[in-house]
Amino acid sequence: MAASSNAEQTQLQDMEEEDPGMEEREMESDDDDEEGMGVENSDDEEEDDSSEDEKENEAEIQRLEEQLSINAFDYNCHVDLIKLLKQEGELIRLRKARQKMSELFPLTEEIWLDWLKDEIRLTEEEPNREKVYELFERAIKDYICPDIWLEYAQYSIGGMGSPGGIEKVRSIFERALTAVGLHMTKGNTVWEAYREFENAILSTVQPPPGRIPSHEEQELLNTQLERIHTLFRRQLAIPLMDMEATYAEYEEWSDQGVAETVVHQYKKALQQMEKCKALEEPLLAAEPPKLTEYQTYIDFELKEGDPPRIQITFERALAENCLVPDMWAKYNTYLDRQLKIKDLVLSTHERAVRNCPWTMGLWKSYLLALERHGADHQTVSDVFEKALNAGFIQATDYVEIWQAYLDYLRRRVDFSKESSKELEELRGSFTRSLDYMKQDVEERFGESGDPSCVIMQIWAKIEALHCKNMQKARELWDIIMTKGNAKYANMWLEYYNLERSYGDAIHCRKALHRAVQCTSDYPEHVCEVLLTFERVEGSLEDWDVAVQKTETRLNRVNEQRAKVAEKEANLARQDVDRAEQRRKAKAEKKGQKKGQKDFRPREKRKAEQDDYHNEWNEDSPPKRHRGNKDQTGEEYMETETGVSGRNAPPGYKPTPPSVKKAQEAAAQKQHDDKPELRNDNSSVFISNLAYTLEEPEEKLRTLFEPCGPINQIRPIFSNKGGFKGYCYVQFEAPVSVPEALKLDRREVEGRPMFVSPCVDKNKNPDFKVFKYNTSIEKQKIFISGLPFSCTKEQLEEISKKYGTVVDVRLVTYRSGKPKGLAYVEFADETQASQAVLKMDGMEIETNKISVAISNPPRRNMMDKPGSSRPTTDLMPRQVYGSRGRGRTQLSLLPRSLHRQSAPISKVENGNAATAANTAGEAKPLSNSDFARMILNK
């Protein structure tokens, strides 16, 4: 072994001497080995990365499946799950996910085509093609889509070799032409595919060149040629885009030329196509969903009156606007009133409620259509149960859908029989509806949706009219009155009319007597009805009782009205007195300022902060300095709101001169402009600007200069020189003001800028700039729980999936920091409703948001200007400066005169109002009252 190893070493040395580059090649080979190892390492790293991605995707898939187990109607969750499963290649799970989604929602054209193509690939090796055929049949029921029909027909060509395969292909093509052959832009592709198929059949029946066909072959050839001729003639009679090319192709293909009848039909279709072209071009140029353009197109076709073209136009519009209930309702109405084809009508109604399940009107029309076309009772009941679980957004929707179903049940009853299964079902459904309103609807909405008890009123009428059961009707009306309806005259008159029609005089009189005692809105009218009834039906004794009761009741009502009027008059007087006190206080303040101005004409005046409703150049009290003397020679000191005393108290520290100088410079800047330049008619008021806005005058000048020439811009600063977030912009001409108002809500450094007219609130105290909206805004949604990092663009991107977003507003503090709230306005209430259903409970950056239709709370009447507030203070209201009470302002009132407001004890059953009124009756003390109190002490 040692000898052989030595020999090998000697041989290697000889080879190196013969080939000096051998060592270098070996080193290169070593480098190559290292590089190969590096490639292997990188492959390992990629495998690790891919395995990590697979784990993340699997975790996300499990999360989505869990979320769907909680809320199966989360449309976006279904879409995301399908995308992930397709990405992972989980074909079996992917098929189940698509199946579940298709059971709950109609699928879009893209989802169906992906599903169909995957299934076609999976069944290529399977001899059974029926599963794919069944899937195609489901796909064509959701929407009328030319691409799906074309895919269906082309797939069927693959099975033409089986028995009856050719006839099946032709049958599918004929159905496709019926469904989408009139489609102006895409119908041409289906016609061409059909002709290509028939041409392929023609090539198989033509005899080889040079051989004379037999009689049977010639008949078969002629039949096939006639089929192709017929297809050309049928297509040329329909207005389609690019039909000139089809006509040229027919001329070239036909050996016998084009018949005159075909030319006539072609020219007529060409004229129709030119009319439609004016409507097709805006459709091609518009951005989805093209609702306005489709509405115009539909109105045009309805005037033309061609049912197939009206139908295809509706279907095209719905394919792009499937979540617009009004479009479905319009289509259903047309089918119900014009075509009246059972299968078409019912299938369209079903598609409508699958696309817009939250719309009660579509469910109601569906129930009527089922009854109209003779559907069995079980089918109608199943549809009604689905409607109850559809998730309506208003309590009144549930009342209406119950009414529609109860009307259907009532029409099934044969009231000539004393008792029947249908009658018992009707009564049971009435009872169930009342329980449903009390439990499910009230629990969800906080109201039953039926305050007037319409359902019970209908039930009572049915019992009285059809069943002759007045006892049951009276029991129902007793329940109606106990639900807060006894105070309304119209409710008592409804009951009285029922008794008048189906009851007796005794119960009529009893109902009217109860009405006189309980009615609070129109007691005079009820009393008049009672007296009229007794004139016709009653005896003298009945008349006397009626007169006595009505007089007693009306006297009591008049006394109550007098008390209310007196109370309102007192409140109005209190308001007038308070306004008079404020006016006198203001006049005294102005007189004091005028006297101080005459006494110190050379002193610079301290600039006063202009509030939103104050004048621009209202003078503040003259500024005085510590150590100055008045006419008596005594010293007085300065506070933030004026002179508080003559001698400075112990521990008083004057404001440093450097700070005072900066305050004076900032405040004086506000009064640099001359008062005579002010003109409210050519000015606007700007507010809600950020306190941190730098150089507001220059930025606002740049922003408002396009509106017109600017005379002056007055930003308002505090005494410390800080910007207060609002200013005035005065133009040279009033015509610039409307243009400036258009910039209202324009975003300036992340905050909406408010632009409003400049109005003197002293002259117009009732003027309102910002109107507080208290009504429900059905096209706007309110979102809470947003992460503070969420931007307007992010929220708009999320919201536009559910409709056309008109505006997005993030609610912020004055400092610009977000509150986590937002408003999103959509083009219509349908889109807003869809957004509520899909976005409520959605997670954004780990925050679970809440979404609802915007319904601002009603403003408290006590917050409105001019409202009377009950006061519990015995002290008169202190009149402070424009900034309120200053920190250094001293109170000169002796401690013995400081009286705390008496706490209002918690009382119930209306006593709180009495306590408040008692406190509010205390008159403000005069100067002489104060003097007497001080002397007594």
Protein Blocks (a to p, Z undefined) as FASTA:
>chain_A
ZZmmmmmmmmmmmmmmmmmmlmmmmmmmmmmmmmmmmmmmmmmmmmmmmmmmmmmmmmmm
mmmmmmmmmmmmlmklmmmmmmmmmmnopaklmmmmmmmmmmmpccdfklmmmmmmmmmm
mmmmpmblklmmmmmmmmmmmpccfklmmmmmmmmmmmmmpghklmmmmmmmmmmmmmmm
mpmklmmmmmmmmmmmmmmmmmmmpccehiacdfklmmmmmmmmmmmmmmmmmmmmpcce
hklmmmmmmmmmpmnbpafklmmmmmmmmmmmmmmmmmmmmmmmpccehlmmmmmmmmmm
mmnopaklmmmmmmmmmmmmmmbmklmmmmmmmmmmmnopaklmmmmmmmmmmmmmmlmk
lmmmmmmmmmmnopafklmmmmmmmmmmnopabfklmmmmmmmmmmmmmmmpcfkbmbdf
klmmmmmmmmmmmmmmmmmmmmmnopghianommmmmmmmmmmmmnopaklmmmmmmmmm
mnopmmpmklmmmmmmmmmmmmcfklmmmmmmmmmmmpmklmmlmmmmmmmmmmmmmcfk
lmmmmmmmmmmmmmmmmmmmmmmmmmmmmmmmmmmmmmmmmmmmmmmmmmmmmmmmmmmm
mbccddddddfklcfklccdddddehiacfkopacdddfkbcfbfbdcehiacddfklmm
mmmmmmmmmmmpcfklpcfklcccdehiafklghkllmmmmmmmmnoccfbdcddddfko
paehiacdddfbfklmmmmmmmgoiaeehiacdddddddfklmmmbcfbdcdfbdcfkbc
cdehiafklcfklmmmmmmmnoccfbdcddddfkopaehiacdddfblklmmmmmmmmgo
paeehiacdddddddddddfklpghiacddfbfbdcddddfkopafklccfbdfklpccd
ddddddeehlmmmmmmmmmmpccddfklmmmmmmmZZ
